[in-house]
Amino acid sequence: MELKRCDRCGCFYASESNVCCNCQPKDNLEILKLNNYIEKYGNNYSLDELSVSTGISVKNLNRYINENGINISL
Ligand SMILES: [Zn+2]
């Protein structure tokens, strides 16, 4: 299997997922948080506001939105 570089910590790993196994739980937690936030507040805010409100970096937000098909129009 091809080695991939983790989007979160930059280490190399072999897996089908987008981040290494150390970072996968953090990703899952943030995606959960993001989904809860969107459910509660809709999607009428900028990416920067979303980042500040959720504590998730803009880089990771972009990744979740692109890779997880999160329905948000920013
Ligand atoms: Zn990692």
N, CA, C, O and the ligand as a Tripos MOL2 file, in Angstrom:
@<TRIPOS>MOLECULE
protein
  297   295    75     0     0
PROTEIN
NO_CHARGES

@<TRIPOS>ATOM
      1 N           0.8300   -1.1940    0.0000 N.3       1 MET1
      2 CA          0.0000    0.0000    0.0000 C.3       1 MET1
      3 C           0.8720    1.2540    0.0000 C.2       1 MET1
      4 O           1.9200    1.3040    0.6440 O.2       1 MET1
      5 N           0.4300    2.2280   -0.7110 N.am      2 GLU2
      6 CA          1.1680    3.4770   -0.8270 C.3       2 GLU2
      7 C           1.1400    4.2510    0.4930 C.2       2 GLU2
      8 O           0.1150    4.3080    1.1730 O.2       2 GLU2
      9 N           2.2680    4.8360    0.8370 N.am      3 LEU3
     10 CA          2.3170    5.6400    2.0610 C.3       3 LEU3
     11 C           1.7160    7.0190    1.7960 C.2       3 LEU3
     12 O           1.9780    7.6450    0.7680 O.2       3 LEU3
     13 N           0.9140    7.4670    2.7400 N.am      4 LYS4
     14 CA          0.3360    8.7970    2.6140 C.3       4 LYS4
     15 C           0.8530    9.6670    3.7460 C.2       4 LYS4
     16 O           1.3370    9.1790    4.7670 O.2       4 LYS4
     17 N           0.7350   10.9670    3.5340 N.am      5 ARG5
     18 CA          1.1830   11.8930    4.5630 C.3       5 ARG5
     19 C          -0.0360   12.4440    5.3040 C.2       5 ARG5
     20 O          -0.9880   12.9370    4.6990 O.2       5 ARG5
     21 N           0.0240   12.3440    6.6110 N.am      6 CYS6
     22 CA         -1.1020   12.7720    7.4310 C.3       6 CYS6
     23 C          -1.3460   14.2710    7.3030 C.2       6 CYS6
     24 O          -0.4100   15.0660    7.3980 O.2       6 CYS6
     25 N          -2.6080   14.6600    7.0860 N.am      7 ASP7
     26 CA         -2.9630   16.0680    6.9470 C.3       7 ASP7
     27 C          -2.8470   16.8310    8.2600 C.2       7 ASP7
     28 O          -2.7120   18.0550    8.2640 O.2       7 ASP7
     29 N          -2.8980   16.1170    9.3560 N.am      8 ARG8
     30 CA         -2.8700   16.7920   10.6580 C.3       8 ARG8
     31 C          -1.4650   16.9390   11.2120 C.2       8 ARG8
     32 O          -1.0570   18.0400   11.5800 O.2       8 ARG8
     33 N          -0.7080   15.8250   11.2780 N.am      9 CYS9
     34 CA          0.5830   15.8730   11.9590 C.3       9 CYS9
     35 C           1.7640   15.7280   11.0000 C.2       9 CYS9
     36 O           2.9100   15.9400   11.3960 O.2       9 CYS9
     37 N           1.4960   15.3690    9.7450 N.am     10 GLY10
     38 CA          2.5620   15.3060    8.7520 C.3      10 GLY10
     39 C           3.3540   14.0160    8.7440 C.2      10 GLY10
     40 O           4.3070   13.8820    7.9760 O.2      10 GLY10
     41 N           2.9720   13.0520    9.5970 N.am     11 CYS11
     42 CA          3.6990   11.7850    9.5930 C.3      11 CYS11
     43 C           3.2210   10.9080    8.4310 C.2      11 CYS11
     44 O           2.1470   11.1350    7.8750 O.2      11 CYS11
     45 N           4.0130    9.9230    8.0760 N.am     12 PHE12
     46 CA          3.6390    9.0260    6.9910 C.3      12 PHE12
     47 C           2.9440    7.7930    7.5480 C.2      12 PHE12
     48 O           3.2890    7.3070    8.6250 O.2      12 PHE12
     49 N           1.9750    7.2990    6.8130 N.am     13 TYR13
     50 CA          1.2050    6.1560    7.3000 C.3      13 TYR13
     51 C           0.6240    5.4120    6.1090 C.2      13 TYR13
     52 O           0.5670    5.9510    5.0030 O.2      13 TYR13
     53 N           0.2000    4.1960    6.3280 N.am     14 ALA14
     54 CA         -0.4260    3.4000    5.2820 C.3      14 ALA14
     55 C          -1.8400    3.0680    5.6990 C.2      14 ALA14
     56 O          -2.0680    2.2180    6.5610 O.2      14 ALA14
     57 N          -2.7770    3.7400    5.0860 N.am     15 SER15
     58 CA         -4.1770    3.5310    5.4390 C.3      15 SER15
     59 C          -5.0570    4.1330    4.3570 C.2      15 SER15
     60 O          -4.5920    4.9310    3.5440 O.2      15 SER15
     61 N          -6.3230    3.7520    4.3480 N.am     16 GLU16
     62 CA         -7.2670    4.3060    3.3830 C.3      16 GLU16
     63 C          -7.8000    5.6630    3.8340 C.2      16 GLU16
     64 O          -8.3350    6.4280    3.0320 O.2      16 GLU16
     65 N          -7.6460    5.9540    5.1300 N.am     17 SER17
     66 CA         -8.2410    7.1870    5.6460 C.3      17 SER17
     67 C          -7.3810    8.4030    5.2890 C.2      17 SER17
     68 O          -6.2990    8.2640    4.7190 O.2      17 SER17
     69 N          -7.8690    9.5780    5.6250 N.am     18 ASN18
     70 CA         -7.2000   10.8090    5.2390 C.3      18 ASN18
     71 C          -6.1350   11.2580    6.2200 C.2      18 ASN18
     72 O          -5.2990   12.1010    5.8920 O.2      18 ASN18
     73 N          -6.1590   10.7030    7.4130 N.am     19 VAL19
     74 CA         -5.1440   11.0440    8.4140 C.3      19 VAL19
     75 C          -4.6150    9.7550    9.0340 C.2      19 VAL19
     76 O          -5.1950    8.6880    8.8350 O.2      19 VAL19
     77 N          -3.5200    9.8480    9.7830 N.am     20 CYS20
     78 CA         -2.9400    8.6610   10.4010 C.3      20 CYS20
     79 C          -3.8280    8.1680   11.5510 C.2      20 CYS20
     80 O          -4.7600    8.8590   11.9610 O.2      20 CYS20
     81 N          -3.5360    6.9860   12.0610 N.am     21 CYS21
     82 CA         -4.4050    6.3960   13.0800 C.3      21 CYS21
     83 C          -4.3680    7.1860   14.3830 C.2      21 CYS21
     84 O          -5.3230    7.1350   15.1590 O.2      21 CYS21
     85 N          -3.2750    7.9200   14.6370 N.am     22 ASN22
     86 CA         -3.2040    8.7560   15.8360 C.3      22 ASN22
     87 C          -4.1480    9.9470   15.7520 C.2      22 ASN22
     88 O          -4.6910   10.4030   16.7580 O.2      22 ASN22
     89 N          -4.3300   10.4350   14.5410 N.am     23 CYS23
     90 CA         -5.1310   11.6490   14.3550 C.3      23 CYS23
     91 C          -6.5850   11.3550   14.0240 C.2      23 CYS23
     92 O          -7.4280   12.2470   14.1090 O.2      23 CYS23
     93 N          -6.8890   10.1250   13.6510 N.am     24 GLN24
     94 CA         -8.2530    9.7760   13.2650 C.3      24 GLN24
     95 C          -9.2850   10.1140   14.3580 C.2      24 GLN24
     96 O         -10.3420   10.6620   14.0450 O.2      24 GLN24
     97 N          -8.9960    9.7980   15.6330 N.am     25 PRO25
     98 CA         -9.9760   10.1560   16.6800 C.3      25 PRO25
     99 C         -10.2010   11.6600   16.7790 C.2      25 PRO25
    100 O         -11.3200   12.0990   17.0460 O.2      25 PRO25
    101 N          -9.1500   12.4590   16.5670 N.am     26 LYS26
    102 CA         -9.2840   13.9200   16.6180 C.3      26 LYS26
    103 C         -10.1670   14.3980   15.4680 C.2      26 LYS26
    104 O         -11.0260   15.2630   15.6410 O.2      26 LYS26
    105 N          -9.9350   13.8140   14.2880 N.am     27 ASP27
    106 CA        -10.7640   14.1370   13.1280 C.3      27 ASP27
    107 C         -12.2280   13.8180   13.4210 C.2      27 ASP27
    108 O         -13.1100   14.6460   13.1940 O.2      27 ASP27
    109 N         -12.4730   12.6220   13.9230 N.am     28 ASN28
    110 CA        -13.8400   12.1890   14.1970 C.3      28 ASN28
    111 C         -14.5270   13.1350   15.1650 C.2      28 ASN28
    112 O         -15.6940   13.4860   14.9920 O.2      28 ASN28
    113 N         -13.7850   13.5430   16.1880 N.am     29 LEU29
    114 CA        -14.3270   14.4340   17.2100 C.3      29 LEU29
    115 C         -14.6910   15.7910   16.6070 C.2      29 LEU29
    116 O         -15.7480   16.3530   16.8980 O.2      29 LEU29
    117 N         -13.8010   16.3010   15.7690 N.am     30 GLU30
    118 CA        -14.0320   17.6190   15.1740 C.3      30 GLU30
    119 C         -15.1730   17.5840   14.1630 C.2      30 GLU30
    120 O         -15.9470   18.5350   14.0610 O.2      30 GLU30
    121 N         -15.2740   16.4910   13.4210 N.am     31 ILE31
    122 CA        -16.3720   16.3560   12.4520 C.3      31 ILE31
    123 C         -17.7010   16.3110   13.1940 C.2      31 ILE31
    124 O         -18.6940   16.8890   12.7520 O.2      31 ILE31
    125 N         -17.7040   15.6160   14.3240 N.am     32 LEU32
    126 CA        -18.8980   15.5510   15.1620 C.3      32 LEU32
    127 C         -19.2820   16.9520   15.6420 C.2      32 LEU32
    128 O         -20.4410   17.3610   15.5780 O.2      32 LEU32
    129 N         -18.2730   17.6650   16.1210 N.am     33 LYS33
    130 CA        -18.4670   19.0260   16.6110 C.3      33 LYS33
    131 C         -19.0040   19.9290   15.4970 C.2      33 LYS33
    132 O         -19.9220   20.7240   15.6990 O.2      33 LYS33
    133 N         -18.4060   19.7810   14.3280 N.am     34 LEU34
    134 CA        -18.7950   20.5790   13.1700 C.3      34 LEU34
    135 C         -20.2470   20.2980   12.7740 C.2      34 LEU34
    136 O         -21.0260   21.2210   12.5320 O.2      34 LEU34
    137 N         -20.5920   19.0280   12.7130 N.am     35 ASN35
    138 CA        -21.9640   18.6490   12.3590 C.3      35 ASN35
    139 C         -22.9640   19.1840   13.3730 C.2      35 ASN35
    140 O         -24.0320   19.6690   13.0000 O.2      35 ASN35
    141 N         -22.6190   19.0970   14.6570 N.am     36 ASN36
    142 CA        -23.4920   19.6180   15.7070 C.3      36 ASN36
    143 C         -23.6750   21.1210   15.5540 C.2      36 ASN36
    144 O         -24.7790   21.6420   15.7110 O.2      36 ASN36
    145 N         -22.5870   21.8090   15.2480 N.am     37 TYR37
    146 CA        -22.6310   23.2620   15.1070 C.3      37 TYR37
    147 C         -23.5390   23.6510   13.9450 C.2      37 TYR37
    148 O         -24.3770   24.5430   14.0710 O.2      37 TYR37
    149 N         -23.3640   22.9720   12.8100 N.am     38 ILE38
    150 CA        -24.1550   23.2710   11.6180 C.3      38 ILE38
    151 C         -25.6360   22.9980   11.8990 C.2      38 ILE38
    152 O         -26.5120   23.7490   11.4710 O.2      38 ILE38
    153 N         -25.8920   21.9170   12.6180 N.am     39 GLU39
    154 CA        -27.2630   21.5420   12.9510 C.3      39 GLU39
    155 C         -27.9180   22.6170   13.8240 C.2      39 GLU39
    156 O         -29.1020   22.9230   13.6810 O.2      39 GLU39
    157 N         -27.1240   23.1710   14.7180 N.am     40 LYS40
    158 CA        -27.6310   24.1450   15.6820 C.3      40 LYS40
    159 C         -27.7650   25.5460   15.0880 C.2      40 LYS40
    160 O         -28.7490   26.2440   15.3350 O.2      40 LYS40
    161 N         -26.7710   25.9460   14.3060 N.am     41 TYR41
    162 CA        -26.7100   27.3420   13.8650 C.3      41 TYR41
    163 C         -26.8940   27.5300   12.3620 C.2      41 TYR41
    164 O         -26.7700   28.6510   11.8680 O.2      41 TYR41
    165 N         -27.1860   26.4640   11.6290 N.am     42 GLY42
    166 CA        -27.3260   26.6050   10.1840 C.3      42 GLY42
    167 C         -25.9680   26.8190    9.5380 C.2      42 GLY42
    168 O         -24.9500   26.4360   10.1140 O.2      42 GLY42
    169 N         -25.9290   27.4150    8.3680 N.am     43 ASN43
    170 CA        -24.6370   27.6070    7.7070 C.3      43 ASN43
    171 C         -24.4710   29.0360    7.2030 C.2      43 ASN43
    172 O         -23.9060   29.2750    6.1350 O.2      43 ASN43
    173 N         -24.9740   29.9760    7.9940 N.am     44 ASN44
    174 CA        -24.9060   31.3770    7.5900 C.3      44 ASN44
    175 C         -23.7670   32.1040    8.3100 C.2      44 ASN44
    176 O         -24.0040   32.9790    9.1430 O.2      44 ASN44
    177 N         -22.5480   31.7350    7.9810 N.am     45 TYR45
    178 CA        -21.3750   32.3620    8.5800 C.3      45 TYR45
    179 C         -20.1700   32.0880    7.6960 C.2      45 TYR45
    180 O         -20.2070   31.2200    6.8250 O.2      45 TYR45
    181 N         -19.1130   32.8310    7.9300 N.am     46 SER46
    182 CA        -17.9050   32.6340    7.1310 C.3      46 SER46
    183 C         -17.0700   31.4950    7.7180 C.2      46 SER46
    184 O         -17.2890   31.0500    8.8450 O.2      46 SER46
    185 N         -16.1260   31.0500    6.9290 N.am     47 LEU47
    186 CA        -15.2460   29.9740    7.3680 C.3      47 LEU47
    187 C         -14.4400   30.4140    8.5920 C.2      47 LEU47
    188 O         -14.1950   29.6190    9.4990 O.2      47 LEU47
    189 N         -14.0290   31.6900    8.6110 N.am     48 ASP48
    190 CA        -13.2730   32.2110    9.7550 C.3      48 ASP48
    191 C         -14.1060   32.1860   11.0280 C.2      48 ASP48
    192 O         -13.6190   31.7840   12.0850 O.2      48 ASP48
    193 N         -15.3590   32.6150   10.9310 N.am     49 GLU49
    194 CA        -16.2580   32.6040   12.0820 C.3      49 GLU49
    195 C         -16.4690   31.1850   12.5770 C.2      49 GLU49
    196 O         -16.4730   30.9180   13.7790 O.2      49 GLU49
    197 N         -16.6440   30.2850   11.6260 N.am     50 LEU50
    198 CA        -16.8460   28.8780   11.9570 C.3      50 LEU50
    199 C         -15.6300   28.3200   12.6880 C.2      50 LEU50
    200 O         -15.7590   27.5610   13.6480 O.2      50 LEU50
    201 N         -14.4610   28.7060   12.2230 N.am     51 SER51
    202 CA        -13.2160   28.2510   12.8290 C.3      51 SER51
    203 C         -13.1060   28.7400   14.2720 C.2      51 SER51
    204 O         -12.7550   27.9710   15.1670 O.2      51 SER51
    205 N         -13.4060   30.0170   14.4930 N.am     52 VAL52
    206 CA        -13.3280   30.5940   15.8400 C.3      52 VAL52
    207 C         -14.3620   29.9400   16.7570 C.2      52 VAL52
    208 O         -14.0630   29.6140   17.9060 O.2      52 VAL52
    209 N         -15.5700   29.7540   16.2470 N.am     53 SER53
    210 CA        -16.6570   29.2120   17.0650 C.3      53 SER53
    211 C         -16.4380   27.7550   17.4510 C.2      53 SER53
    212 O         -16.7800   27.3440   18.5600 O.2      53 SER53
    213 N         -15.8730   26.9850   16.5430 N.am     54 THR54
    214 CA        -15.7210   25.5530   16.7950 C.3      54 THR54
    215 C         -14.3330   25.1970   17.3080 C.2      54 THR54
    216 O         -14.1340   24.1090   17.8470 O.2      54 THR54
    217 N         -13.3630   26.1100   17.1460 N.am     55 GLY55
    218 CA        -11.9950   25.8140   17.5430 C.3      55 GLY55
    219 C         -11.2980   24.8760   16.5670 C.2      55 GLY55
    220 O         -10.2440   24.3210   16.8780 O.2      55 GLY55
    221 N         -11.8860   24.7000   15.3870 N.am     56 ILE56
    222 CA        -11.2820   23.8500   14.3570 C.3      56 ILE56
    223 C         -10.5700   24.7510   13.3560 C.2      56 ILE56
    224 O         -11.1290   25.7600   12.9270 O.2      56 ILE56
    225 N          -9.3480   24.4000   12.9820 N.am     57 SER57
    226 CA         -8.5910   25.2550   12.0730 C.3      57 SER57
    227 C          -9.2530   25.3200   10.7050 C.2      57 SER57
    228 O          -9.9270   24.3790   10.2860 O.2      57 SER57
    229 N          -9.0540   26.4460   10.0080 N.am     58 VAL58
    230 CA         -9.6480   26.6380    8.6780 C.3      58 VAL58
    231 C          -9.1830   25.5320    7.7280 C.2      58 VAL58
    232 O          -9.9500   25.0450    6.8980 O.2      58 VAL58
    233 N          -7.9300   25.1530    7.8650 N.am     59 LYS59
    234 CA         -7.3700   24.0890    7.0240 C.3      59 LYS59
    235 C          -8.1570   22.7870    7.2160 C.2      59 LYS59
    236 O          -8.5290   22.1230    6.2490 O.2      59 LYS59
    237 N          -8.4010   22.4420    8.4750 N.am     60 ASN60
    238 CA         -9.1410   21.2180    8.7450 C.3      60 ASN60
    239 C         -10.6070   21.3470    8.3350 C.2      60 ASN60
    240 O         -11.2080   20.3860    7.8550 O.2      60 ASN60
    241 N         -11.1750   22.5280    8.5250 N.am     61 LEU61
    242 CA        -12.5660   22.7400    8.1020 C.3      61 LEU61
    243 C         -12.7070   22.4930    6.6090 C.2      61 LEU61
    244 O         -13.6290   21.8060    6.1680 O.2      61 LEU61
    245 N         -11.7900   23.0540    5.8360 N.am     62 ASN62
    246 CA        -11.8160   22.8560    4.3870 C.3      62 ASN62
    247 C         -11.7460   21.3830    4.0350 C.2      62 ASN62
    248 O         -12.4380   20.9050    3.1350 O.2      62 ASN62
    249 N         -10.8990   20.6760    4.7590 N.am     63 ARG63
    250 CA        -10.7230   19.2600    4.5140 C.3      63 ARG63
    251 C         -12.0180   18.4890    4.7940 C.2      63 ARG63
    252 O         -12.4370   17.6490    3.9970 O.2      63 ARG63
    253 N         -12.6400   18.7860    5.9330 N.am     64 TYR64
    254 CA        -13.8730   18.0850    6.2910 C.3      64 TYR64
    255 C         -14.9710   18.3750    5.2780 C.2      64 TYR64
    256 O         -15.7260   17.4880    4.8810 O.2      64 TYR64
    257 N         -15.0400   19.6480    4.8660 N.am     65 ILE65
    258 CA        -16.1070   20.0410    3.9390 C.3      65 ILE65
    259 C         -15.8990   19.3580    2.5910 C.2      65 ILE65
    260 O         -16.8550   18.8840    1.9770 O.2      65 ILE65
    261 N         -14.6460   19.3080    2.1330 N.am     66 ASN66
    262 CA        -14.3590   18.6720    0.8520 C.3      66 ASN66
    263 C         -14.4760   17.1680    0.8920 C.2      66 ASN66
    264 O         -14.9960   16.5540   -0.0400 O.2      66 ASN66
    265 N         -13.9930   16.5690    1.9700 N.am     67 GLU67
    266 CA        -13.8740   15.1160    1.9920 C.3      67 GLU67
    267 C         -15.0820   14.4050    2.5680 C.2      67 GLU67
    268 O         -15.3130   13.2300    2.2830 O.2      67 GLU67
    269 N         -15.8500   15.1150    3.3760 N.am     68 ASN68
    270 CA        -16.9700   14.4350    4.0280 C.3      68 ASN68
    271 C         -18.3260   14.8850    3.5080 C.2      68 ASN68
    272 O         -19.3740   14.5190    4.0400 O.2      68 ASN68
    273 N         -18.2760   15.6880    2.4550 N.am     69 GLY69
    274 CA        -19.5240   16.1330    1.8390 C.3      69 GLY69
    275 C         -20.4180   16.8690    2.8120 C.2      69 GLY69
    276 O         -21.6430   16.7730    2.7380 O.2      69 GLY69
    277 N         -19.8030   17.6070    3.7300 N.am     70 ILE70
    278 CA        -20.6020   18.3750    4.6830 C.3      70 ILE70
    279 C         -21.2940   19.5000    3.9390 C.2      70 ILE70
    280 O         -20.6650   20.2750    3.2190 O.2      70 ILE70
    281 N         -22.5890   19.5720    4.1270 N.am     71 ASN71
    282 CA        -23.3990   20.4990    3.3670 C.3      71 ASN71
    283 C         -23.3680   21.8950    3.9730 C.2      71 ASN71
    284 O         -24.1270   22.2110    4.8890 O.2      71 ASN71
    285 N         -22.4870   22.7090    3.4500 N.am     72 ILE72
    286 CA        -22.3390   24.0470    3.9990 C.3      72 ILE72
    287 C         -21.9730   24.9880    2.8450 C.2      72 ILE72
    288 O         -21.1040   24.6720    2.0330 O.2      72 ILE72
    289 N         -22.6270   26.1200    2.7790 N.am     73 SER73
    290 CA        -22.3540   27.0480    1.6900 C.3      73 SER73
    291 C         -21.6810   28.2910    2.2220 C.2      73 SER73
    292 O         -22.3480   29.1850    2.7410 O.2      73 SER73
    293 N         -20.3730   28.3610    2.1000 N.am     74 LEU74
    294 CA        -19.6140   29.4840    2.6430 C.3      74 LEU74
    295 C         -19.1200   30.3740    1.5180 C.2      74 LEU74
    296 O         -18.4560   31.3800    1.7720 O.2      74 LEU74
    297 ZN         -1.4420   12.2790   12.0670 Zn       75 ZN75
@<TRIPOS>BOND
     1     1     2 1
     2     2     3 1
     3     3     4 2
     4     3     5 am
     5     5     6 1
     6     6     7 1
     7     7     8 2
     8     7     9 am
     9     9    10 1
    10    10    11 1
    11    11    12 2
    12    11    13 am
    13    13    14 1
    14    14    15 1
    15    15    16 2
    16    15    17 am
    17    17    18 1
    18    18    19 1
    19    19    20 2
    20    19    21 am
    21    21    22 1
    22    22    23 1
    23    23    24 2
    24    23    25 am
    25    25    26 1
    26    26    27 1
    27    27    28 2
    28    27    29 am
    29    29    30 1
    30    30    31 1
    31    31    32 2
    32    31    33 am
    33    33    34 1
    34    34    35 1
    35    35    36 2
    36    35    37 am
    37    37    38 1
    38    38    39 1
    39    39    40 2
    40    39    41 am
    41    41    42 1
    42    42    43 1
    43    43    44 2
    44    43    45 am
    45    45    46 1
    46    46    47 1
    47    47    48 2
    48    47    49 am
    49    49    50 1
    50    50    51 1
    51    51    52 2
    52    51    53 am
    53    53    54 1
    54    54    55 1
    55    55    56 2
    56    55    57 am
    57    57    58 1
    58    58    59 1
    59    59    60 2
    60    59    61 am
    61    61    62 1
    62    62    63 1
    63    63    64 2
    64    63    65 am
    65    65    66 1
    66    66    67 1
    67    67    68 2
    68    67    69 am
    69    69    70 1
    70    70    71 1
    71    71    72 2
    72    71    73 am
    73    73    74 1
    74    74    75 1
    75    75    76 2
    76    75    77 am
    77    77    78 1
    78    78    79 1
    79    79    80 2
    80    79    81 am
    81    81    82 1
    82    82    83 1
    83    83    84 2
    84    83    85 am
    85    85    86 1
    86    86    87 1
    87    87    88 2
    88    87    89 am
    89    89    90 1
    90    90    91 1
    91    91    92 2
    92    91    93 am
    93    93    94 1
    94    94    95 1
    95    95    96 2
    96    95    97 am
    97    97    98 1
    98    98    99 1
    99    99   100 2
   100    99   101 am
   101   101   102 1
   102   102   103 1
   103   103   104 2
   104   103   105 am
   105   105   106 1
   106   106   107 1
   107   107   108 2
   108   107   109 am
   109   109   110 1
   110   110   111 1
   111   111   112 2
   112   111   113 am
   113   113   114 1
   114   114   115 1
   115   115   116 2
   116   115   117 am
   117   117   118 1
   118   118   119 1
   119   119   120 2
   120   119   121 am
   121   121   122 1
   122   122   123 1
   123   123   124 2
   124   123   125 am
   125   125   126 1
   126   126   127 1
   127   127   128 2
   128   127   129 am
   129   129   130 1
   130   130   131 1
   131   131   132 2
   132   131   133 am
   133   133   134 1
   134   134   135 1
   135   135   136 2
   136   135   137 am
   137   137   138 1
   138   138   139 1
   139   139   140 2
   140   139   141 am
   141   141   142 1
   142   142   143 1
   143   143   144 2
   144   143   145 am
   145   145   146 1
   146   146   147 1
   147   147   148 2
   148   147   149 am
   149   149   150 1
   150   150   151 1
   151   151   152 2
   152   151   153 am
   153   153   154 1
   154   154   155 1
   155   155   156 2
   156   155   157 am
   157   157   158 1
   158   158   159 1
   159   159   160 2
   160   159   161 am
   161   161   162 1
   162   162   163 1
   163   163   164 2
   164   163   165 am
   165   165   166 1
   166   166   167 1
   167   167   168 2
   168   167   169 am
   169   169   170 1
   170   170   171 1
   171   171   172 2
   172   171   173 am
   173   173   174 1
   174   174   175 1
   175   175   176 2
   176   175   177 am
   177   177   178 1
   178   178   179 1
   179   179   180 2
   180   179   181 am
   181   181   182 1
   182   182   183 1
   183   183   184 2
   184   183   185 am
   185   185   186 1
   186   186   187 1
   187   187   188 2
   188   187   189 am
   189   189   190 1
   190   190   191 1
   191   191   192 2
   192   191   193 am
   193   193   194 1
   194   194   195 1
   195   195   196 2
   196   195   197 am
   197   197   198 1
   198   198   199 1
   199   199   200 2
   200   199   201 am
   201   201   202 1
   202   202   203 1
   203   203   204 2
   204   203   205 am
   205   205   206 1
   206   206   207 1
   207   207   208 2
   208   207   209 am
   209   209   210 1
   210   210   211 1
   211   211   212 2
   212   211   213 am
   213   213   214 1
   214   214   215 1
   215   215   216 2
   216   215   217 am
   217   217   218 1
   218   218   219 1
   219   219   220 2
   220   219   221 am
   221   221   222 1
   222   222   223 1
   223   223   224 2
   224   223   225 am
   225   225   226 1
   226   226   227 1
   227   227   228 2
   228   227   229 am
   229   229   230 1
   230   230   231 1
   231   231   232 2
   232   231   233 am
   233   233   234 1
   234   234   235 1
   235   235   236 2
   236   235   237 am
   237   237   238 1
   238   238   239 1
   239   239   240 2
   240   239   241 am
   241   241   242 1
   242   242   243 1
   243   243   244 2
   244   243   245 am
   245   245   246 1
   246   246   247 1
   247   247   248 2
   248   247   249 am
   249   249   250 1
   250   250   251 1
   251   251   252 2
   252   251   253 am
   253   253   254 1
   254   254   255 1
   255   255   256 2
   256   255   257 am
   257   257   258 1
   258   258   259 1
   259   259   260 2
   260   259   261 am
   261   261   262 1
   262   262   263 1
   263   263   264 2
   264   263   265 am
   265   265   266 1
   266   266   267 1
   267   267   268 2
   268   267   269 am
   269   269   270 1
   270   270   271 1
   271   271   272 2
   272   271   273 am
   273   273   274 1
   274   274   275 1
   275   275   276 2
   276   275   277 am
   277   277   278 1
   278   278   279 1
   279   279   280 2
   280   279   281 am
   281   281   282 1
   282   282   283 1
   283   283   284 2
   284   283   285 am
   285   285   286 1
   286   286   287 1
   287   287   288 2
   288   287   289 am
   289   289   290 1
   290   290   291 1
   291   291   292 2
   292   291   293 am
   293   293   294 1
   294   294   295 1
   295   295   296 2
@<TRIPOS>SUBSTRUCTURE
     1 MET1         2 RESIDUE 1 A MET
     2 GLU2         6 RESIDUE 1 A GLU
     3 LEU3        10 RESIDUE 1 A LEU
     4 LYS4        14 RESIDUE 1 A LYS
     5 ARG5        18 RESIDUE 1 A ARG
     6 CYS6        22 RESIDUE 1 A CYS
     7 ASP7        26 RESIDUE 1 A ASP
     8 ARG8        30 RESIDUE 1 A ARG
     9 CYS9        34 RESIDUE 1 A CYS
    10 GLY10       38 RESIDUE 1 A GLY
    11 CYS11       42 RESIDUE 1 A CYS
    12 PHE12       46 RESIDUE 1 A PHE
    13 TYR13       50 RESIDUE 1 A TYR
    14 ALA14       54 RESIDUE 1 A ALA
    15 SER15       58 RESIDUE 1 A SER
    16 GLU16       62 RESIDUE 1 A GLU
    17 SER17       66 RESIDUE 1 A SER
    18 ASN18       70 RESIDUE 1 A ASN
    19 VAL19       74 RESIDUE 1 A VAL
    20 CYS20       78 RESIDUE 1 A CYS
    21 CYS21       82 RESIDUE 1 A CYS
    22 ASN22       86 RESIDUE 1 A ASN
    23 CYS23       90 RESIDUE 1 A CYS
    24 GLN24       94 RESIDUE 1 A GLN
    25 PRO25       98 RESIDUE 1 A PRO
    26 LYS26      102 RESIDUE 1 A LYS
    27 ASP27      106 RESIDUE 1 A ASP
    28 ASN28      110 RESIDUE 1 A ASN
    29 LEU29      114 RESIDUE 1 A LEU
    30 GLU30      118 RESIDUE 1 A GLU
    31 ILE31      122 RESIDUE 1 A ILE
    32 LEU32      126 RESIDUE 1 A LEU
    33 LYS33      130 RESIDUE 1 A LYS
    34 LEU34      134 RESIDUE 1 A LEU
    35 ASN35      138 RESIDUE 1 A ASN
    36 ASN36      142 RESIDUE 1 A ASN
    37 TYR37      146 RESIDUE 1 A TYR
    38 ILE38      150 RESIDUE 1 A ILE
    39 GLU39      154 RESIDUE 1 A GLU
    40 LYS40      158 RESIDUE 1 A LYS
    41 TYR41      162 RESIDUE 1 A TYR
    42 GLY42      166 RESIDUE 1 A GLY
    43 ASN43      170 RESIDUE 1 A ASN
    44 ASN44      174 RESIDUE 1 A ASN
    45 TYR45      178 RESIDUE 1 A TYR
    46 SER46      182 RESIDUE 1 A SER
    47 LEU47      186 RESIDUE 1 A LEU
    48 ASP48      190 RESIDUE 1 A ASP
    49 GLU49      194 RESIDUE 1 A GLU
    50 LEU50      198 RESIDUE 1 A LEU
    51 SER51      202 RESIDUE 1 A SER
    52 VAL52      206 RESIDUE 1 A VAL
    53 SER53      210 RESIDUE 1 A SER
    54 THR54      214 RESIDUE 1 A THR
    55 GLY55      218 RESIDUE 1 A GLY
    56 ILE56      222 RESIDUE 1 A ILE
    57 SER57      226 RESIDUE 1 A SER
    58 VAL58      230 RESIDUE 1 A VAL
    59 LYS59      234 RESIDUE 1 A LYS
    60 ASN60      238 RESIDUE 1 A ASN
    61 LEU61      242 RESIDUE 1 A LEU
    62 ASN62      246 RESIDUE 1 A ASN
    63 ARG63      250 RESIDUE 1 A ARG
    64 TYR64      254 RESIDUE 1 A TYR
    65 ILE65      258 RESIDUE 1 A ILE
    66 ASN66      262 RESIDUE 1 A ASN
    67 GLU67      266 RESIDUE 1 A GLU
    68 ASN68      270 RESIDUE 1 A ASN
    69 GLY69      274 RESIDUE 1 A GLY
    70 ILE70      278 RESIDUE 1 A ILE
    71 ASN71      282 RESIDUE 1 A ASN
    72 ILE72      286 RESIDUE 1 A ILE
    73 SER73      290 RESIDUE 1 A SER
    74 LEU74      294 RESIDUE 1 A LEU
    75 ZN75       297 GROUP 0 **** ****
